[in-house]
Amino acid sequence: MARILIIDDSSTELQKLTVMLERLGHQVLKAANGADGVALARQELPDAVLMDIVMPGLNGFQATRQLTKDEATAGIPIIIITSKDQETDKVWGARQGARAYLTKPFEESALIAALTEVLAH
């Protein structure tokens, strides 16, 4: 299936998402912060990125902007997965280039639907 990069500073969230994605047949790459995630995305060119927002250092909005503005990674769809549920956050995520926005906690079916949508384009 697809190679998916998860960028999240929570080891619990990384594990939960990894189990979900691997059960669906995806290959998983992981980064524990925004800076490492951006570097790994540039190196590995995954099929999609699942991006947390609240992380130390380079936050998810900044990392999303870096990836979508970089010619080498601009085509990689980014799905934001965060606990930030304000409408302004969702708008800001879209303005940074994210293709989908899921709020934690989310149903596995919502993740599957978002991934199916972004991977189809």
Secondary structure, DSSP 8 states (H G I E B T S, - for coil): --EEEEE-S-HHHHHHHHHHHHHTT-EEEEESSHHHHHHHHHHH--SEEEE-S--SSS-HHHHHHHHHHSTTTTTS-EEEEES---HHHHHHHHHHT-SEEEESS--HHHHHHHHHHHHH-
